[in-house]
Amino acid sequence: MILQWKNKSKLVTIVSTERRMTVKILIKDGHVVDPATGIDGVMDILVEDGVITGVGKHIKCEADDVILAQGKYVMPGFTDLHVHLREPGFEYKETIKTGAMAAARGGFTTICPMPNTKPVIDSADMIEFLLNKAKEEACVRIVPIGAITKGQNGDVLSDIEAMVEKGAGALSEDGKSVMDTRLYKEAMDIAARIGVPIFAHCEDKSLVGKGVMNLGDKSRELGLEGISNAVEDIIAIRDILLAKETGAQLHLCHCSTKDSVEFVKWAKEQGLKVTGEVCPHHFAMSDDEIPCDDANYKMNPPLRSRADVEALKQGLKDGIMDVIATDHAPHSKEEKEKSMKDAPFGIVGLETAFALSVTKLVKTGVLTMSQLVEKLSYNPARIAHTDGGTLEVGRKADIVIADIDEEYRIDASKFASMGHNTPFDQKTVSGKILLTMVDGNVVYKAEN
C-alpha cells in the first residue's frame, strides 16, 4: 500500500529533482527507527522549514502536508560511503544527476562518490567542480572523496589538505590500492593530522593477474582466471597496521573475505580507528550461484565462497562490520555484454541495497531493523563526519519511509540509474522505498 498524503491545496505526487519548501510536514503514526536516539516505535515526526522540530506520540498541529505512515518504517536518510557517479569523463555510464536520482530511489540522502573519474578528482579545483555540479543537478547530498595520489598513478601525493579545505569528506584510491607503502603511510600521516578518513580499496595488484572472479571450483568450471582471498587480505592487514602506526581513521571498503572480518575485529580489539563495510552483493550471493560467463556477476572484489558470505553476515550481526555500502558501479549495456574476461568490473546497487538487506538480513533474522538502520544511516554518517544519520530534533529533515513487507520483482529496466548491470534483475525481494526526503523536500515518491 502506498503512503496516504493529505495536502491542503492539492494531491501531491512528486517524483522529481525540483525542490519546494513546505512550511510544515507531519508524518503520522510511522514506526520510527533511530538508533542514534534509541527510538524504535510508533511516533509522529514534525518537519518545519526543512528541520525536524518534533518527534513523539500524537503530535497535534496544523500542517501543510500530512503523511499517514501507519505500518511503515520511518528512518533517517541513508548514507552511502561508496558510489561511482562516473562524471566527469564517463557520462555515458552515469551522471551526477542520474546517480543522485538512483540514490533517492534507494532511500539514500547522502552519497560519497569515488574519485576514479576522468580527469581524476585529485585537486581542490576538481572537488569544487564536483560540488558545484552537485549543487546544480543532484537531488541528494554529495560528499566527494579525493584521490590519494595525482591521477591515481600511485607515485605522487595529491594536495590532500587543499582538497579537504574545499569539501572532500574522505580520501581514497578506490579502484586500486596505493602499492607504495611509504607513500601511503605519508598520506595516512597527513590524514591523521587533519582528521579526515582514508577509505581503502584492498587489492594486491601483483596477485590479481588476469583474475575476473573468485578463485575456486566455479572459476575452474567456467574456465576463468580466479582472484584469491589473499589479494584482499594482504592489503587489508597492511592498511590496518599502517593505521595503527599513524593513528589514521581507516575504513575498509567492500570487504569480501572471512579473514577481512577477523582483521577488522582485531583492529577494534586494539582500539584502532578502523571500520569496515560490506556490500549487499557480497552477503546476498556466493560465487557458486554464478550461472555462466555473465559479466553482470563480475565485480571487484568478486563474489566469494559460501563460507565467506556467512562470515560477512556474522560480522554484520556481531557489529564487527559497521556499514552496508553499495559500491554502485554503472556500466553500459555494450560493456557488460562482453565475456567476463573483457568486461569491466562492477554492478549497480543504489536501487537494490535496501531490499536486498531486508530480504537477506532482516527477514532471515540476521539483523533487526534497528541494526540495519544503524549500518545504512547512523554509522556511515558518523564515519564520514556528516550531519546526518539521525532524526534528532534540530537536525535537517533527511528522512526515508519504507514498507519492509511489500514484495516485488526487481526490474533493472526501470532503474533511475543509467546503469542496468545487476545480477539481481527479476529477483523477488521484500522492502520497498516509498518516500525519500532531503531537507524536508520530497525527492522521490513511489508510484501507486
Residue pairs with C-beta under 8 A, 6 or more apart in sequence:
1 71
1 403
1 406
2 434
2 446
2 447
2 448
3 67
3 68
3 69
3 72
3 401
3 434
3 435
3 445
3 446
4 67
4 68
5 11
5 12
5 65
5 66
5 67
5 68
6 65
6 66
6 67
6 68
7 64
7 65
7 66
8 64
8 65
12 65
12 442
12 445
13 445
13 447
14 442
14 443
14 445
15 444
15 445
15 447
16 139
16 443
17 97
17 100
17 101
17 137
17 138
17 139
17 443
19 139
19 439
19 441
19 443
20 441
21 49
21 50
21 440
21 441
22 47
22 64
22 65
22 440
22 441
23 48
23 49
23 64
24 46
24 47
24 48
24 61
24 62
24 63
24 64
24 65
25 46
25 47
25 48
25 63
25 64
25 65
25 66
25 67
25 397
25 437
25 440
26 44
26 45
26 46
26 47
26 59
26 61
26 63
26 65
26 66
26 67
27 44
27 45
27 46
27 47
27 67
27 69
27 74
27 399
27 401
28 44
28 66
28 67
28 68
28 69
28 70
29 42
29 44
29 68
29 69
29 70
30 42
30 43
30 44
30 45
30 67
30 69
30 70
30 72
30 73
30 74
30 401
31 40
31 41
31 42
31 69
31 71
31 72
31 73
31 74
32 39
32 40
32 41
32 42
32 43
32 45
32 55
32 73
32 74
32 75
32 391
33 39
33 40
33 73
33 74
33 75
33 369
33 370
33 373
34 40
34 55
34 75
34 76
34 373
34 378
34 390
34 391
34 392
35 370
35 371
35 373
35 374
35 377
35 378
36 76
36 378
36 389
36 390
36 391
36 392
37 55
37 390
37 391
37 392
39 55
39 391
40 369
40 370
42 57
43 55
43 56
43 57
43 74
44 54
44 55
44 56
44 57
44 58
44 59
45 52
45 54
45 55
45 59
45 74
45 391
45 399
46 52
46 53
46 54
46 55
46 59
46 61
46 63
47 53
47 397
47 399
47 437
47 440
48 440
49 440
50 396
50 397
50 439
50 440
50 441
51 394
51 395
51 396
51 397
51 440
52 391
52 392
52 393
52 394
52 395
52 396
52 397
53 393
53 394
54 61
54 393
55 391
55 392
55 393
67 401
67 435
69 401
71 403
72 401
72 402
72 403
72 434
73 369
73 401
73 402
73 403
73 404
74 391
74 399
74 400
74 401
75 107
75 373
75 376
75 377
75 391
75 399
75 400
75 401
75 402
76 373
76 377
76 378
76 381
76 388
76 389
76 390
76 391
76 398
76 399
76 400
77 107
77 108
77 109
77 110
77 377
77 388
77 398
77 399
77 400
77 436
77 437
77 438
78 106
78 107
78 108
78 109
78 110
78 353
78 354
78 376
78 377
78 380
78 400
79 108
79 109
79 110
79 111
79 112
79 376
79 377
79 380
79 381
79 384
79 386
79 388
79 389
80 103
80 108
80 110
80 111
80 112
80 325
80 326
80 328
80 350
80 353
80 380
81 112
81 170
81 199
81 251
81 253
81 277
81 323
81 325
81 380
81 383
81 384
82 112
82 114
82 174
82 199
82 253
82 254
82 277
82 279
82 325
82 326
82 327
82 328
83 99
83 103
83 111
83 112
83 113
83 114
83 326
83 327
83 328
83 350
84 94
84 113
84 114
84 116
84 327
84 328
84 329
84 330
84 346
85 94
85 95
85 96
85 99
85 100
85 111
85 113
85 117
86 93
86 94
86 95
86 99
86 117
86 330
87 94
87 95
87 96
87 99
87 117
87 133
88 117
88 118
88 119
88 129
89 117
89 118
89 119
90 117
90 118
92 332
92 418
93 330
93 331
93 332
93 418
93 419
94 330
94 417
94 418
94 419
95 137
95 418
96 113
96 130
96 133
96 134
96 137
96 138
96 142
97 137
97 138
98 416
98 417
98 418
99 111
99 113
99 138
99 328
99 330
99 350
99 417
100 111
100 134
100 137
100 138
100 139
100 140
100 142
101 139
101 416
101 417
101 444
102 328
102 348
102 350
102 351
102 415
102 416
102 417
103 109
103 111
103 140
103 350
104 139
104 140
104 416
104 436
104 438
104 443
104 444
105 350
105 351
105 415
105 416
105 433
105 436
105 444
106 326
106 350
106 351
106 352
106 353
106 354
106 433
107 354
107 376
107 400
107 402
107 433
107 436
108 140
108 350
108 353
108 436
109 140
109 141
109 388
109 398
109 399
109 400
109 436
109 437
109 438
110 140
110 141
110 142
110 143
110 381
110 384
110 386
110 388
110 398
111 140
111 141
111 142
111 143
111 350
112 142
112 143
112 144
112 145
112 169
112 170
112 199
112 384
113 121
113 130
113 142
113 144
113 145
114 145
114 172
114 174
114 175
114 199
115 121
115 122
115 126
115 144
115 145
115 146
115 147
115 152
115 172
115 174
116 147
116 152
116 174
116 175
119 126
119 151
120 126
120 147
120 150
120 151
120 152
121 127
121 130
121 144
121 145
121 146
121 147
121 168
122 146
122 147
122 149
122 150
122 151
122 152
122 158
122 163
123 158
123 159
123 162
123 163
124 159
124 162
124 163
124 165
124 166
126 146
126 163
127 144
127 146
127 163
127 166
127 167
127 168
128 166
128 167
130 142
130 144
131 142
131 144
131 166
131 167
134 142
134 144
139 438
139 443
139 444
140 436
140 438
140 443
141 386
141 388
141 398
141 438
143 167
143 169
143 170
143 384
143 386
144 167
144 168
144 169
145 168
145 169
145 170
145 171
145 172
145 174
145 199
146 158
146 160
146 163
146 164
146 168
146 170
146 171
146 172
147 158
147 171
147 172
147 173
148 157
148 158
148 160
148 171
148 172
148 173
148 178
148 184
148 187
148 198
149 155
149 156
149 157
149 158
149 173
149 178
149 183
149 187
150 156
150 157
150 158
152 173
152 175
152 176
154 173
154 176
154 178
154 179
154 180
154 183
155 180
155 183
157 183
157 186
157 187
157 190
160 171
160 187
160 190
160 191
160 194
160 196
161 190
161 194
163 171
164 194
164 196
168 196
169 196
169 197
169 384
169 385
169 386
170 196
170 197
170 198
170 199
170 251
170 384
171 187
171 191
171 196
171 197
171 198
171 199
172 198
172 199
172 200
172 201
172 253
173 201
174 199
174 201
174 253
175 201
176 201
176 203
176 205
177 200
177 201
177 202
177 203
177 204
177 205
177 235
178 184
178 187
179 204
179 205
179 206
181 238
181 242
184 239
184 242
185 242
185 245
185 246
187 198
188 198
188 242
188 243
188 246
188 248
188 250
189 246
189 248
191 197
191 198
191 246
191 248
191 249
192 246
192 247
192 248
192 249
195 249
195 385
196 249
197 248
197 249
197 250
197 251
197 383
197 384
197 385
198 239
198 243
198 248
198 249
198 250
198 251
199 251
199 253
200 235
200 236
200 239
200 250
200 251
200 252
200 253
201 253
201 254
202 232
202 233
202 234
202 235
202 236
202 239
202 252
202 253
202 255
202 260
203 231
203 232
203 235
203 300
203 301
204 230
204 231
204 232
204 234
204 235
207 228
207 230
207 231
207 234
208 227
208 231
209 225
210 225
210 341
211 225
211 226
211 227
211 228
211 231
211 302
212 224
212 225
212 227
212 298
212 302
212 340
212 341
213 219
213 222
213 224
213 225
213 226
213 227
213 287
213 290
213 297
213 298
213 302
213 303
213 340
214 226
214 227
214 287
214 302
214 303
214 304
214 305
215 226
215 227
215 228
215 229
216 226
216 287
216 288
216 305
217 288
218 287
218 288
218 290
219 225
219 226
219 287
220 226
222 290
222 292
222 293
222 340
224 293
224 340
224 341
225 341
227 300
227 301
227 302
229 257
229 258
229 259
229 304
229 308
231 301
232 255
232 256
232 257
232 260
232 301
233 257
233 259
233 260
233 263
236 252
236 255
236 259
236 260
236 263
237 263
239 250
239 252
240 250
240 252
240 263
240 264
240 266
240 267
240 272
240 274
242 248
242 250
243 249
243 250
243 267
243 272
243 273
243 274
244 267
244 270
244 272
247 273
248 273
249 273
249 383
250 267
250 272
250 273
250 274
250 275
251 274
251 275
251 276
251 277
251 323
251 383
252 260
252 263
252 264
252 274
252 275
252 276
252 277
253 277
253 325
253 327
254 277
254 278
254 279
254 282
254 301
254 325
254 327
255 261
255 264
255 276
255 277
255 278
255 282
255 312
255 315
255 321
256 278
256 279
256 282
256 301
256 302
256 303
256 304
256 308
256 312
257 301
257 304
257 308
257 311
258 307
258 308
258 310
258 311
258 312
260 276
261 276
261 311
261 312
261 314
261 315
261 320
261 321
264 274
264 275
264 276
264 315
264 320
264 321
265 315
265 320
267 274
268 274
268 320
275 322
275 323
275 379
275 383
276 315
276 320
276 321
276 322
276 323
277 321
277 322
277 323
277 324
277 325
277 380
278 312
278 315
278 316
278 321
278 323
278 324
278 325
279 324
279 325
279 326
279 327
279 349
280 324
280 326
280 349
280 352
280 353
280 356
280 357
280 360
281 299
281 303
281 347
281 349
281 356
281 423
281 424
282 301
282 303
282 304
282 308
282 309
282 312
283 309
283 312
283 313
283 316
283 360
283 361
284 356
284 359
284 360
284 424
285 303
285 309
285 423
286 303
286 304
286 305
286 306
286 308
286 309
287 302
287 303
287 304
287 305
288 305
288 306
289 303
290 297
290 303
290 423
291 297
293 339
293 340
293 341
294 340
294 423
295 335
295 336
295 337
295 338
295 339
295 340
295 343
295 344
295 421
296 336
296 347
296 421
296 422
296 423
296 425
297 303
297 340
297 423
298 340
298 343
298 344
298 345
298 346
298 347
299 327
299 329
299 345
299 346
299 347
300 345
300 346
312 321
313 360
313 361
313 366
315 321
316 324
316 361
316 366
316 367
316 371
316 375
317 366
317 367
317 371
319 371
321 375
322 375
322 379
322 380
322 383
323 375
323 376
323 379
323 380
323 383
324 353
324 357
324 372
324 375
324 376
325 380
326 348
326 349
326 350
326 353
327 346
327 347
327 349
328 348
328 349
328 350
328 417
328 419
329 345
329 346
329 347
329 348
329 349
329 419
329 421
330 346
330 348
330 417
330 418
330 419
330 421
331 343
331 344
331 346
331 419
331 421
332 419
333 420
333 421
335 343
335 344
336 343
336 344
336 421
337 343
346 421
347 421
347 422
347 423
348 412
348 415
348 417
348 419
348 420
348 421
348 422
349 422
350 417
351 415
351 416
351 417
352 410
352 422
352 424
352 429
353 376
354 376
354 402
354 431
354 433
355 408
355 410
355 429
355 430
355 431
355 432
356 424
356 429
357 367
357 372
357 376
357 431
358 372
358 404
358 429
358 430
358 431
359 429
359 430
359 431
360 366
361 367
361 372
362 368
362 369
362 372
362 404
362 431
363 430
367 375
369 404
377 388
377 389
377 390
378 389
378 390
379 389
380 389
381 387
381 388
381 389
381 390
382 389
387 395
387 396
388 395
388 396
388 398
391 399
396 439
396 440
397 437
397 438
397 439
397 440
398 437
398 438
398 439
399 435
399 436
399 437
400 433
400 435
400 436
400 437
401 433
401 434
401 435
401 436
402 431
402 432
402 433
402 434
403 431
403 432
403 434
404 430
404 431
405 430
406 430
406 431
406 432
407 428
407 429
407 430
408 428
408 429
408 432
409 426
409 427
409 428
409 429
410 422
410 424
410 425
410 426
410 427
410 428
410 429
411 425
411 426
412 420
412 421
412 422
412 424
412 425
413 420
432 446
433 444
433 446
434 445
434 446
435 442
435 444
435 445
435 446
436 442
436 443
436 444
436 445
437 443
